[in-house]
Amino acid sequence: MKHLQIEKDIKEFIKSKIQEGMQNPDAMAEQLFDNIKSHWVFGKRSFMPWVESPDVNPFVNMLLTRSGLLPLYTLHILNKSEMYGNEIMCEIEKRTNHTWSPTPGTMYPLLKELEILKFVEGRWHLEKERPRRIYKITNKGKKEYEILKAVLREQLREAIEIFTKIFNDIYPKDNNIID
């Protein structure tokens, strides 16, 4: 099993809190870390990528799903330029500072759905080593994009405001970070 830096840091922190003279602090830190991983909150499937990689943020993952902001964000990206599916996934990963990258199992069904709804159109590009489907936003997709932007703007602003209030309530000394 690979050990990530965040896992090592947590175990070192745990070991630093173990009283001197206790037997086998490494094993105790390992056991405590396993208990944290299996905690009812952090043991859920949506949090496992967080435990497995320090770059993944499960909160972003929950918001940017096929039923969340991903359709809007995909139309936003395609409104700038046509791309193939993997390119869209890489672009989202880049724009979210590597905190989230949609999986092919999420992205391609969404693109298929957007294509059925005539919000995007796909065409096969056969010049490279393997065929790729290039997606382009349609006029109908541009109208839908503007509607989604308008409808979700207030909900996003309100969600950010709520998250900020919760953050500032939980971390009052840090409230100058998010205000």
C-alpha positions in Angstrom: 0.0 0.0 0.0 1.4 3.4 -0.9 1.9 5.9 1.8 1.1 9.5 0.9 2.7 12.5 2.6 -0.6 13.6 4.2 -0.9 10.1 5.8 2.7 10.4 7.1 2.0 13.9 8.4 -1.1 12.7 10.3 0.8 9.7 11.8 3.6 12.0 12.9 1.2 14.3 14.5 -0.5 11.4 16.3 2.9 10.1 17.5 3.8 13.6 18.8 0.7 13.4 21.0 1.4 10.0 22.4 2.9 10.2 25.9 6.6 9.3 26.3 7.3 5.8 27.6 4.3 4.3 25.8 5.1 1.1 24.0 5.3 1.1 20.2 4.1 4.6 19.2 4.4 3.7 15.5 1.9 0.9 15.8 -0.4 3.1 18.0 -0.3 5.9 15.4 -1.0 3.4 12.6 -4.0 2.1 14.6 -5.3 5.6 15.3 -5.0 6.6 11.7 -6.9 3.5 10.6 -9.6 4.5 13.1 -9.8 8.0 11.6 -10.1 6.5 8.1 -13.0 4.4 9.2 -14.8 7.2 11.0 -18.4 7.4 10.0 -17.8 10.7 8.2 -14.4 10.1 6.6 -15.1 6.4 5.9 -17.8 7.2 3.4 -17.1 6.5 -0.3 -17.1 10.2 -1.2 -14.3 10.9 1.2 -12.0 8.0 0.2 -10.2 10.0 -2.6 -9.3 12.5 0.1 -7.7 9.9 2.2 -6.0 8.4 -0.8 -4.7 11.6 -2.3 -3.9 15.0 -0.7 -4.8 16.9 -3.8 -8.5 15.7 -4.0 -11.1 17.6 -2.2 -14.4 15.6 -1.6 -16.4 18.8 -1.1 -15.5 19.9 -4.6 -16.3 16.4 -5.9 -19.8 16.5 -4.3 -20.6 19.9 -5.9 -19.1 19.2 -9.4 -21.1 16.1 -10.3 -23.2 15.3 -13.2 -26.2 16.4 -11.2 -24.4 19.4 -9.8 -22.3 22.1 -11.5 -20.5 19.8 -14.0 -23.0 20.4 -16.9 -22.7 24.2 -16.5 -18.9 24.0 -16.2 -18.7 21.7 -19.2 -20.8 24.1 -21.3 -18.7 27.0 -20.0 -15.5 25.3 -21.2 -17.0 24.3 -24.5 -18.3 27.9 -25.0 -14.6 29.0 -25.2 -13.4 26.2 -27.6 -14.2 22.8 -28.9 -12.5 19.9 -27.2 -12.6 16.1 -26.8 -13.7 14.5 -23.6 -10.3 13.8 -22.0 -9.3 17.4 -22.9 -12.3 18.7 -21.0 -11.5 16.6 -17.9 -7.8 17.9 -18.0 -9.0 21.4 -18.4 -11.3 21.1 -15.3 -8.5 19.6 -13.3 -6.2 22.4 -14.3 -8.8 25.1 -13.6 -9.6 23.6 -10.1 -5.9 23.5 -9.2 -5.9 19.7 -9.4 -8.5 19.4 -6.6 -10.9 17.7 -8.8 -10.9 15.8 -12.1 -14.1 14.3 -13.4 -13.8 10.6 -14.3 -14.5 9.2 -17.7 -17.5 7.4 -16.1 -18.9 10.9 -15.2 -17.8 13.0 -18.2 -18.7 10.8 -21.2 -22.3 10.0 -20.0 -22.7 13.8 -19.5 -21.4 14.6 -22.9 -23.7 11.9 -24.4 -26.7 13.5 -22.5 -25.7 17.0 -23.7 -25.5 15.7 -27.2 -28.9 14.0 -27.0 -30.3 17.3 -25.8 -28.6 19.0 -28.7 -26.6 21.3 -26.4 -23.3 20.0 -27.9 -22.5 18.2 -31.1 -19.8 15.7 -31.5 -17.8 14.7 -34.5 -15.1 12.1 -34.9 -11.5 13.3 -35.5 -9.5 10.4 -37.1 -6.2 12.1 -37.9 -4.4 11.1 -34.6 -3.2 7.6 -33.5 -6.8 6.8 -32.3 -10.2 8.3 -33.1 -11.4 11.1 -30.8 -14.8 12.7 -30.5 -14.5 16.4 -30.6 -17.4 18.3 -28.9 -18.6 21.7 -29.8 -21.3 23.8 -28.1 -24.4 24.4 -30.3 -26.5 27.6 -30.5 -29.1 25.8 -28.4 -26.3 24.9 -26.0 -25.2 28.5 -25.8 -28.7 29.5 -24.9 -28.9 26.8 -22.2 -25.5 27.9 -20.9 -26.8 31.5 -20.5 -29.9 30.2 -18.8 -28.0 28.0 -16.4 -25.5 30.8 -15.6 -28.4 33.2 -14.8 -30.3 30.6 -12.7 -27.4 29.3 -10.7 -25.6 32.6 -10.1 -27.6 33.4 -7.0 -27.6 29.8 -5.7 -23.8 29.7 -6.1 -23.4 33.1 -4.4 -25.7 32.0 -1.5 -23.8 28.6 -1.2 -20.5 30.5 -1.0 -22.0 32.8 1.7 -23.3 29.8 3.7 -19.9 28.0 3.4 -18.1 31.2 4.5 -20.4 31.6 7.5 -19.9 27.9 8.5 -16.1 28.2 8.0 -15.9 31.4 10.1 -18.1 29.9 12.8 -15.9 26.7 13.0 -12.6 28.6 12.6 -13.1 32.0 14.1 -9.4 32.8 14.4 -9.0 32.2 10.7 -12.0 34.3 9.6 -9.8 36.8 7.8 -8.9 34.0 5.3 -12.4 33.9 3.9 -14.6 37.0 4.3 
